[in-house]
Amino acid sequence: MRGATHAGRAVCAVVVALAATACGGGGDSAGAGGAVFSSSWTDPQNPLEPANTNEVQGGKVLSMIFRGLKQYDPKTGAAEDMLAEKIETPDSRTYTITLKDGWTFSNGEKVTARSFVDAWNYGASLKNNQKNAYFFSYIEGYDQVHPEQGEQRADTLSGLKVVDDRTFTVRLSQKFSGFPDTLGYNAFVPLPRAFYDDHAGWLAKPVGNGPYTVESYTKGSEMRLTKWDTYPGPDAAQNGGVTLKVYTDNNTAYTDLMAGNLDLVDDVPAQQLKNVRGDLGDRYLSTPAGIIQTLAFPHYDREWNTAGSVKVRKGLSRAIDREQITDTIFDKTRTPATDWTSPVLGKDGGYKAGLCGEWCRYDAAAAKKLIKEGGGLPGGQVKITYNADTGSHKLWVDAVCNSINNALDNDRACVGNPIGTFADFRSKSTTQKLSGPFRAGWQMDYPLTQNFLQPLYYTNASSNDGKFSSKEFDRLVDEANAETDPAKAVRMFQKAEEVVRDNMASIPLWYQNGSAGWSQRLSNVALNPFSVPVYHEIKVG
């Protein structure tokens, strides 16, 4: 899932009827449902269709209003059964999924096997143009409903079959032993009939089956979510709801928190990291998260896809002093990256410290030599594109450029190239409209090595915005997915990661901590391994 930013202006929430009005902390009284609190947010790139949301801000809302077959433990990240009563397979290719009884959507409609099968068919369909369609590519028939070329030849995936109200089967096109652990990702959630019958109405006010319901959304201002009092799951909200306030600058959000106009900031700006402990004391946390920041390259651009461009990319990587930047800009809340995954996975889960080798170690002389041997910088200058609606990105991009300039003894070798908003930036990066390196923070969708590699570097994968392509990488990923021994699968994924390294498909910069600061109104605040607040566990008062 793509990294996102925070944005904004504060909006004093007004509650009508019998509830008391309040602006302090941005929270409202919600009567018997408990108190509402406010949190910083940014408008998502797209409307909140689960199969069309692959960035953090939209993902936050989906994780509040939906529950899927699996749910990732907020402390460990382990995939645990939620709507799934059991997921069985004799061969890691054909899966029989049985649902728990008693689940409904917030509009009263029962959640059935059809709710999942219809949603997955919708997400996979070429005509629906969903950004997460690729996540259904493991299922038989995907090549018919979403062909790489030509028109769609089938309306539904042949590998999906409804057995009865609580049972459906999934036939994959190849063995994939990790498939059940992917099913907590938002692309796989069920959808109610209203999604299809009144699509525009549903997009305006999404209906799900999670702990919260959407009360209202005003783009550029706020989204109000209310506790679903009759939610059937075991993880009911411990508060009355959440008002997500849109900010175009996380420094403004932090200022509002300090002024008592906001309850929760879930991305403390880099400029405040040296002060935050003094400002908030124990109302601040910084915890490791499954996030890596990288520089992606436009492999679709001939200037970045020449015989010498691999050396140029490796040279740029060697010109970046990660240690100095993470110490000075991020006050050690980032850790220099030495591979393309995350330490959160652990050694057994696929993280391999040092896999990047010398290519991630700062060496100015080696950087200069590599770039010269590669034919020099395309166009004579590197322009790093980033979204400007957070001050933190400008700080680190400028620091990376300063490091490159110093290493190459050329104060114009690298410059930042800001784009106004996150949505505009994503629009250009996902449609291959960028001509140089661009920021590409990745937040894991599920805690598997596969998720850090396949969506980003597999040919035509869902988040492969730079259009990197390697037959060897694709082959190794396919073999790793088919491997039923977890340890062997991890080793195979690491071989695939070595292909990414040898081609320097992207430059790994640093692993990121999740951070949050909150008002005195809140307690029990935590971030999950995805760096997202565990909203339903937060208490107010």
C-alpha positions as CSV (number, residue, x, y, z in Angstrom):
1,M,0.0,0.0,0.0
2,R,1.4,3.3,-0.9
3,G,2.6,5.7,1.8
4,A,0.4,8.7,2.4
5,T,0.5,12.1,4.0
6,H,-1.7,14.1,6.3
7,A,-3.3,17.4,5.5
8,G,-5.1,20.5,6.6
9,R,-7.4,22.7,8.4
10,A,-9.3,22.2,11.6
11,V,-13.0,22.2,11.6
12,C,-15.0,22.6,14.8
13,A,-17.5,19.8,15.0
14,V,-21.0,20.7,15.8
15,V,-23.5,18.1,17.1
16,V,-27.2,18.7,16.6
17,A,-30.1,17.4,18.7
18,L,-29.5,16.4,22.3
19,A,-25.7,16.0,22.1
20,A,-23.5,18.7,23.6
21,T,-21.5,20.8,21.2
22,A,-17.7,21.0,21.6
23,C,-14.6,22.3,19.8
24,G,-12.0,21.5,22.4
25,G,-10.1,18.5,21.0
26,G,-12.5,18.5,18.1
27,G,-14.6,15.8,19.8
28,D,-18.3,15.5,20.2
29,S,-20.6,13.8,22.7
30,A,-22.4,10.8,21.2
31,G,-24.8,10.0,24.0
32,A,-25.1,6.4,24.9
33,G,-22.5,5.4,22.2
34,G,-19.7,7.2,24.1
35,A,-17.6,10.2,23.2
36,V,-16.3,11.0,19.7
37,F,-12.7,12.0,19.1
38,S,-11.0,13.7,16.2
39,S,-7.9,12.5,14.3
40,S,-5.8,14.0,11.5
41,W,-6.4,12.6,8.0
42,T,-5.9,13.3,4.3
43,D,-8.5,12.9,1.5
44,P,-8.0,9.5,-0.2
45,Q,-6.9,9.4,-3.8
46,N,-10.1,7.6,-5.0
47,P,-13.6,6.9,-3.7
48,L,-13.6,4.1,-1.1
49,E,-14.2,1.1,-3.2
50,P,-12.1,-1.6,-1.4
51,A,-10.6,-3.1,-4.6
52,N,-9.7,0.4,-5.8
53,T,-8.0,1.7,-2.7
54,N,-4.2,1.0,-2.5
55,E,-3.1,4.0,-0.4
56,V,-3.0,4.6,3.4
57,Q,-5.6,7.2,3.9
58,G,-8.4,5.4,2.2
59,G,-7.2,2.2,3.8
60,K,-7.6,3.7,7.2
61,V,-11.3,4.2,6.6
62,L,-11.8,0.8,5.0
63,S,-10.2,-0.9,8.1
64,M,-12.8,0.9,10.3
65,I,-16.0,0.1,8.3
66,F,-15.1,-3.4,7.0
67,R,-14.1,-6.8,8.4
68,G,-12.9,-9.6,6.1
69,L,-12.2,-13.3,6.4
70,K,-9.0,-12.6,8.3
71,Q,-8.0,-9.7,10.7
72,Y,-4.4,-8.8,11.5
73,D,-3.6,-8.8,15.2
74,P,-3.0,-5.1,16.2
75,K,0.0,-6.1,18.2
76,T,1.7,-9.0,16.3
77,G,0.3,-8.6,12.8
78,A,-0.6,-12.3,12.7
79,A,-3.5,-13.1,10.4
80,E,-6.4,-14.4,12.5
81,D,-9.8,-15.7,11.5
82,M,-12.5,-13.0,11.6
83,L,-15.5,-13.9,9.4
84,A,-13.8,-17.1,8.4
85,E,-14.8,-20.1,10.5
86,K,-12.2,-22.2,8.7
87,I,-10.1,-22.2,5.5
88,E,-9.2,-25.6,4.4
89,T,-7.0,-26.9,1.5
90,P,-5.6,-30.3,0.5
91,D,-3.0,-28.9,-1.8
92,S,-2.4,-25.1,-1.3
93,R,-4.3,-24.6,-4.6
94,T,-8.0,-25.4,-3.9
95,Y,-9.4,-23.7,-0.8
96,T,-12.8,-24.2,0.9
97,I,-13.8,-21.3,3.0
98,T,-16.6,-21.5,5.6
99,L,-18.0,-18.4,7.1
100,K,-19.1,-17.8,10.7
101,D,-22.8,-17.3,11.2
102,G,-24.4,-14.1,12.5
103,W,-22.5,-11.5,10.5
104,T,-24.5,-8.7,8.7
105,F,-23.7,-5.4,7.1
106,S,-24.7,-2.2,8.9
107,N,-27.8,-1.9,6.7
108,G,-29.1,-5.3,8.1
109,E,-28.2,-7.4,5.0
110,K,-26.7,-10.8,5.9
111,V,-23.1,-11.4,4.9
112,T,-23.0,-14.6,2.8
113,A,-20.6,-16.4,0.6
114,R,-22.1,-14.5,-2.3
115,S,-21.1,-11.3,-0.6
116,F,-17.5,-12.3,-1.0
117,V,-17.7,-13.9,-4.4
118,D,-19.5,-11.0,-6.0
119,A,-17.0,-8.5,-4.5
120,W,-14.0,-10.4,-5.8
121,N,-15.5,-10.8,-9.2
122,Y,-16.2,-7.1,-9.3
123,G,-12.6,-6.3,-8.2
124,A,-11.0,-8.6,-10.8
125,S,-13.1,-7.3,-13.7
126,L,-11.2,-5.3,-16.3
127,K,-14.3,-3.2,-17.0
128,N,-14.4,-2.0,-13.4
129,N,-10.7,-0.7,-13.6
130,Q,-9.9,-1.4,-10.0
131,K,-6.3,-0.6,-8.8
132,N,-6.2,-3.8,-6.7
133,A,-7.5,-6.1,-9.4
134,Y,-4.0,-7.7,-9.4
135,F,-4.6,-9.2,-6.0
136,F,-7.2,-11.5,-7.6
137,S,-4.7,-12.7,-10.3
138,Y,-3.9,-15.9,-8.4
139,I,-7.5,-17.1,-8.9
140,E,-8.3,-19.2,-12.0
141,G,-10.0,-17.4,-14.8
142,Y,-8.3,-14.0,-14.1
143,D,-6.7,-14.1,-17.6
144,Q,-10.3,-14.1,-18.9
145,V,-11.8,-11.4,-16.8
146,H,-8.7,-9.2,-16.8
147,P,-6.6,-10.0,-19.9
148,E,-3.3,-8.2,-20.4
149,Q,-4.4,-7.4,-23.9
150,G,-7.7,-7.2,-25.7
151,E,-11.2,-7.3,-24.4
152,Q,-12.6,-9.0,-21.3
153,R,-13.7,-12.5,-22.2
154,A,-15.6,-13.5,-19.1
155,D,-17.6,-11.7,-16.4
156,T,-16.7,-13.9,-13.4
157,L,-13.6,-15.8,-12.2
158,S,-13.9,-19.5,-13.0
159,G,-12.0,-20.3,-9.8
160,L,-14.8,-18.9,-7.5
161,K,-17.8,-21.1,-6.7
162,V,-20.6,-20.5,-4.1
163,V,-21.5,-23.8,-2.4
164,D,-24.1,-22.4,0.0
165,D,-24.8,-19.3,2.1
166,R,-21.8,-19.9,4.3
167,T,-19.4,-21.7,2.0
168,F,-17.4,-21.0,-1.2
169,T,-14.4,-22.5,-2.9
170,V,-11.4,-20.8,-4.4
171,R,-9.3,-22.5,-7.1
172,L,-6.0,-20.8,-7.7
173,S,-4.0,-20.9,-11.0
174,Q,-1.0,-22.2,-9.1
175,K,-0.1,-23.2,-5.6
176,F,0.1,-20.3,-3.1
177,S,0.6,-21.5,0.5
178,G,0.4,-17.9,1.8
179,F,-3.0,-17.2,0.2
180,P,-5.0,-17.4,3.5
181,D,-2.8,-14.8,5.2
182,T,-3.5,-12.3,2.4
183,L,-7.3,-12.4,3.1
184,G,-7.2,-9.7,5.8
185,Y,-6.3,-7.1,3.1
186,N,-9.1,-4.7,2.3
187,A,-9.4,-5.8,-1.4
188,F,-10.9,-9.1,-0.2
189,V,-13.7,-7.7,2.0
190,P,-17.4,-8.6,1.3
191,L,-19.8,-6.0,-0.3
192,P,-23.5,-5.6,0.2
193,R,-26.0,-5.5,-2.7
194,A,-26.3,-1.7,-2.3
195,F,-22.8,-1.4,-3.7
196,Y,-24.1,-2.7,-7.1
197,D,-27.7,-1.6,-7.0
198,D,-27.0,2.1,-6.1
199,H,-23.3,2.4,-6.8
200,A,-23.2,6.2,-6.7
201,G,-25.2,6.3,-3.5
202,W,-22.9,3.7,-1.9
203,L,-19.8,5.7,-2.9
204,A,-21.3,8.8,-1.3
205,K,-21.9,6.9,1.9
206,P,-20.3,3.5,2.0
207,V,-22.0,0.7,3.9
208,G,-19.8,-2.0,5.4
209,N,-19.7,-4.6,8.2
210,G,-17.1,-3.2,10.5
211,P,-17.2,-1.5,13.9
212,Y,-18.0,2.0,12.4
213,T,-20.4,3.4,9.9
214,V,-19.9,6.5,7.7
215,E,-22.2,9.3,8.9
216,S,-20.9,12.0,6.4
217,Y,-18.0,13.0,4.3
218,T,-17.1,16.5,3.0
219,K,-14.1,16.3,0.8
220,G,-11.4,18.7,1.9
221,S,-12.9,19.0,5.3
222,E,-13.8,15.9,7.3
223,M,-15.3,12.4,7.4
224,R,-17.5,11.5,10.4
225,L,-17.6,7.9,11.5
226,T,-20.0,6.6,14.1
227,K,-19.8,3.5,16.3
228,W,-22.1,0.8,15.0
229,D,-23.9,-0.2,18.2
230,T,-25.1,-3.6,17.0
231,Y,-21.8,-4.6,15.4
232,P,-21.7,-8.4,15.6
233,G,-17.9,-8.7,15.8
234,P,-15.6,-9.3,18.9
235,D,-13.8,-6.0,18.4
236,A,-16.5,-3.4,19.0
237,A,-15.5,0.3,19.2
238,Q,-14.7,1.5,22.7
239,N,-15.6,5.1,21.7
240,G,-18.6,6.8,20.1
241,G,-17.0,7.5,16.8
242,V,-14.1,9.2,15.0
243,T,-14.1,12.5,13.1
244,L,-11.3,12.4,10.5
245,K,-10.2,16.0,9.8
246,V,-8.5,16.8,6.6
247,Y,-5.1,18.5,6.8
248,T,-2.8,19.6,3.9
249,D,0.1,20.0,6.3
250,N,0.8,17.7,9.3
251,N,2.6,20.6,11.0
252,T,-0.8,22.4,11.1
253,A,-2.3,19.2,12.6
254,Y,0.3,19.1,15.3
255,T,-0.3,22.8,16.1
256,D,-4.0,22.0,16.4
257,L,-3.3,19.1,18.7
258,M,-1.2,21.4,21.0
259,A,-4.0,24.0,20.9
260,G,-6.6,21.5,22.0
261,N,-8.4,21.5,18.6
262,L,-7.5,18.0,17.6
263,D,-7.3,14.8,19.6
264,L,-5.0,12.6,17.6
265,V,-2.1,13.1,15.2
266,D,-0.9,9.8,13.7
267,D,2.1,11.2,11.8
268,V,4.2,13.5,14.0
269,P,6.0,15.9,11.5
270,A,9.8,15.6,11.3
271,Q,10.1,19.3,12.4
272,Q,8.6,18.4,15.8
273,L,10.5,15.2,16.6
274,K,13.0,17.0,18.7
275,N,10.3,18.7,20.7
276,V,7.5,16.1,20.9
277,R,8.7,14.4,24.1
278,G,8.7,17.7,25.9
279,D,5.4,18.7,24.4
280,L,3.4,15.5,25.1
281,G,5.4,13.3,27.5
282,D,3.8,9.9,27.6
283,R,1.1,11.0,25.2
284,Y,3.5,10.3,22.3
285,L,4.7,7.0,20.9
286,S,7.0,5.8,18.2
287,T,7.0,2.1,17.3
288,P,8.5,0.0,14.5
289,A,6.1,-0.4,11.5
290,G,6.0,-2.4,8.3
291,I,7.0,0.6,6.3
292,I,9.9,1.3,4.0
293,Q,10.7,4.5,2.2
294,T,12.3,4.1,-1.3
295,L,13.1,6.1,-4.4
296,A,11.4,4.6,-7.4
297,F,12.5,4.9,-11.0
298,P,10.6,5.4,-14.2
299,H,11.8,2.2,-16.0
300,Y,9.3,3.1,-18.7
301,D,11.6,6.2,-19.5
302,R,14.3,5.2,-22.0
303,E,16.8,7.5,-20.2
304,W,16.4,5.4,-17.1
305,N,16.4,2.1,-18.9
306,T,19.7,2.1,-20.8
307,A,22.6,-0.3,-20.6
308,G,24.3,1.9,-18.1
309,S,21.4,3.0,-16.0
310,V,21.8,0.2,-13.4
311,K,25.2,1.6,-12.6
312,V,23.7,5.1,-12.4
313,R,21.0,3.9,-10.0
314,K,23.6,2.1,-7.8
315,G,25.8,5.2,-7.9
316,L,22.9,7.3,-6.6
317,S,22.2,4.8,-3.8
318,R,25.9,5.0,-2.7
319,A,25.7,8.8,-2.8
320,I,23.0,8.9,-0.1
321,D,24.2,9.1,3.5
322,R,21.3,7.3,5.2
323,E,22.9,7.3,8.7
324,Q,23.3,11.1,8.7
325,I,19.8,11.8,7.3
326,T,17.9,9.5,9.7
327,D,19.9,11.0,12.7
328,T,19.5,14.6,11.8
329,I,16.2,14.9,10.0
330,F,14.2,12.1,11.7
331,D,15.9,12.1,15.2
332,K,16.5,8.3,14.8
333,T,12.8,7.5,14.3
334,R,13.9,6.0,11.0
335,T,16.5,3.2,10.5
336,P,18.8,3.1,7.4
337,A,17.5,0.3,5.1
338,T,19.7,-2.6,4.1
339,D,17.1,-4.5,2.2
340,W,13.7,-4.0,0.5
341,T,11.4,-5.4,3.2
342,S,11.0,-4.5,6.9
343,P,12.5,-5.7,10.2
344,V,8.9,-6.1,11.4
345,L,8.8,-9.3,9.4
346,G,11.6,-10.8,11.5
347,K,14.3,-13.1,10.2
348,D,11.9,-16.1,9.9
349,G,9.4,-13.9,8.1
350,G,11.8,-12.9,5.3
351,Y,13.7,-9.8,6.5
352,K,17.4,-10.2,5.7
353,A,19.6,-7.5,7.1
354,G,22.4,-6.5,4.8
355,L,20.9,-8.0,1.6
356,C,21.5,-4.7,-0.2
357,G,25.2,-5.1,0.6
358,E,27.6,-2.3,-0.5
359,W,25.0,-0.7,-2.7
360,C,23.3,0.8,0.4
361,R,26.5,2.0,2.0
362,Y,27.5,5.6,1.6
363,D,30.7,6.0,-0.5
364,A,31.1,9.3,-2.4
365,A,34.1,8.1,-4.5
366,A,32.3,4.8,-5.5
367,A,29.1,6.8,-6.3
368,K,31.0,9.2,-8.6
369,K,32.8,6.3,-10.4
370,L,29.6,4.3,-10.9
371,I,27.6,7.2,-12.3
372,K,30.4,8.1,-14.7
373,E,30.7,4.5,-15.9
374,G,26.9,4.4,-16.4
375,G,27.0,7.4,-18.7
376,G,26.2,10.1,-16.3
377,L,22.9,11.4,-14.9
378,P,20.1,11.4,-17.5
379,G,19.7,15.0,-18.7
380,G,22.6,16.0,-16.4
381,Q,20.4,16.3,-13.3
382,V,18.2,14.2,-11.0
383,K,14.8,15.6,-10.1
384,I,13.2,13.8,-7.2
385,T,9.4,14.2,-7.3
386,Y,7.3,14.2,-4.1
387,N,4.0,15.5,-2.8
388,A,4.4,18.9,-1.1
389,D,1.4,18.7,1.3
390,T,3.6,17.6,4.1
391,G,6.8,19.4,5.3
392,S,8.5,16.1,6.1
393,H,8.9,15.1,2.5
394,K,10.6,18.3,1.5
395,L,13.0,18.0,4.4
396,W,14.2,14.5,3.6
397,V,14.2,15.0,-0.2
398,D,16.4,18.1,0.2
399,A,18.7,16.2,2.5
400,V,19.0,13.3,0.0
401,C,19.8,15.8,-2.8
402,N,22.3,17.6,-0.6
403,S,24.0,14.2,0.1
404,I,24.1,13.4,-3.6
405,N,25.3,16.8,-4.5
406,N,28.1,16.6,-2.0
407,A,29.1,13.2,-3.1
408,L,29.3,14.2,-6.8
409,D,30.8,17.7,-6.1
410,N,28.0,19.3,-8.0
411,D,25.5,21.5,-6.2
412,R,22.9,21.1,-9.1
413,A,23.2,17.3,-9.6
414,C,20.0,16.7,-7.6
415,V,17.0,18.9,-6.9
416,G,13.5,18.3,-5.4
417,N,10.5,18.5,-7.6
418,P,7.4,19.1,-5.5
419,I,3.8,18.4,-6.6
420,G,1.1,20.2,-4.7
421,T,-1.0,17.4,-3.2
422,F,-0.8,13.7,-2.5
423,A,-3.7,13.0,-4.9
424,D,-2.0,14.9,-7.7
425,F,1.2,13.1,-7.1
426,R,-0.4,9.7,-7.0
427,S,-2.3,10.5,-10.2
428,K,0.9,11.2,-12.0
429,S,2.9,8.3,-10.5
430,T,0.3,5.7,-11.2
431,T,-0.2,6.8,-14.8
432,Q,3.6,6.9,-15.6
433,K,3.7,10.7,-16.0
434,L,6.9,11.2,-14.1
435,S,10.3,11.5,-15.8
436,G,12.7,11.0,-12.9
437,P,13.0,9.3,-9.5
438,F,10.0,9.7,-7.1
439,R,9.3,8.9,-3.5
440,A,7.6,5.5,-3.0
441,G,6.9,4.8,0.6
442,W,5.4,1.3,1.0
443,Q,3.2,0.3,3.9
444,M,2.6,-3.5,4.0
445,D,-0.9,-4.7,3.2
446,Y,-0.2,-8.0,5.1
447,P,2.8,-9.3,6.9
448,L,4.4,-11.5,4.2
449,T,7.7,-11.0,2.3
450,Q,5.7,-11.5,-0.8
451,N,3.8,-8.2,-0.1
452,F,7.0,-6.1,-0.1
453,L,8.1,-7.6,-3.4
454,Q,5.4,-8.8,-5.8
455,P,3.0,-5.8,-5.8
456,L,6.0,-3.5,-6.5
457,Y,8.3,-5.3,-8.8
458,Y,6.4,-8.1,-10.6
459,T,5.7,-7.3,-14.2
460,N,2.5,-5.1,-14.4
461,A,1.8,-5.6,-10.7
462,S,-0.8,-3.3,-9.0
463,S,1.7,-0.9,-7.4
464,N,4.6,-1.3,-9.9
465,D,4.3,2.4,-10.8
466,G,7.8,2.5,-12.3
467,K,7.1,-0.5,-14.6
468,F,10.1,-2.5,-13.6
469,S,10.1,-5.9,-15.3
470,S,12.3,-9.0,-14.9
471,K,11.5,-12.5,-16.1
472,E,13.9,-13.9,-13.6
473,F,12.2,-12.0,-10.7
474,D,8.7,-13.1,-11.9
475,R,9.8,-16.7,-12.1
476,L,11.3,-16.7,-8.6
477,V,8.2,-15.1,-7.1
478,D,6.0,-17.7,-8.8
479,E,8.1,-20.5,-7.4
480,A,8.1,-19.0,-3.9
481,N,4.4,-18.6,-3.9
482,A,4.0,-22.3,-4.9
483,E,6.4,-23.5,-2.1
484,T,4.5,-25.1,0.8
485,D,7.4,-25.1,3.1
486,P,7.5,-21.5,4.7
487,A,11.2,-21.5,5.2
488,K,11.9,-22.6,1.6
489,A,9.4,-20.0,0.4
490,V,11.3,-17.2,2.3
491,R,14.6,-18.3,0.8
492,M,13.1,-18.2,-2.7
493,F,11.6,-14.7,-2.1
494,Q,15.1,-13.5,-0.9
495,K,16.5,-14.8,-4.2
496,A,13.9,-12.7,-6.0
497,E,14.9,-9.8,-3.8
498,E,18.5,-10.2,-5.0
499,V,17.2,-9.6,-8.6
500,V,15.7,-6.3,-7.3
501,R,19.1,-5.5,-5.7
502,D,21.2,-6.4,-8.8
503,N,19.1,-4.2,-11.0
504,M,18.6,-1.5,-8.3
505,A,14.9,-1.5,-9.3
506,S,14.4,1.1,-6.5
507,I,16.7,2.6,-3.9
508,P,15.9,1.6,-0.3
509,L,16.3,4.5,2.0
510,W,15.0,3.7,5.5
511,Y,12.6,1.7,7.6
512,Q,10.0,3.9,9.3
513,N,8.5,4.0,12.7
514,G,4.9,4.8,13.2
515,S,4.3,7.8,15.4
516,A,1.3,9.3,17.2
517,G,0.6,12.1,19.6
518,W,-2.7,12.6,21.4
519,S,-4.7,14.9,23.7
520,Q,-5.4,14.4,27.4
521,R,-8.9,13.2,26.5
522,L,-7.7,10.0,25.0
523,S,-6.3,6.8,26.5
524,N,-5.4,3.3,25.3
525,V,-3.8,4.7,22.1
526,A,-1.8,2.3,20.1
527,L,-0.5,1.8,16.5
528,N,-0.7,-1.5,14.7
529,P,2.2,-2.9,12.8
530,F,0.9,-1.1,9.7
531,S,1.4,2.2,11.7
532,V,-2.4,2.9,11.7
533,P,-4.1,3.8,15.0
534,V,-6.1,1.0,16.5
535,Y,-9.1,3.4,16.4
536,H,-11.7,1.0,17.9
537,E,-9.6,0.5,21.1
538,I,-9.1,4.2,21.9
539,K,-11.1,5.4,24.9
540,V,-12.3,9.0,25.4
541,G,-12.7,10.8,28.7
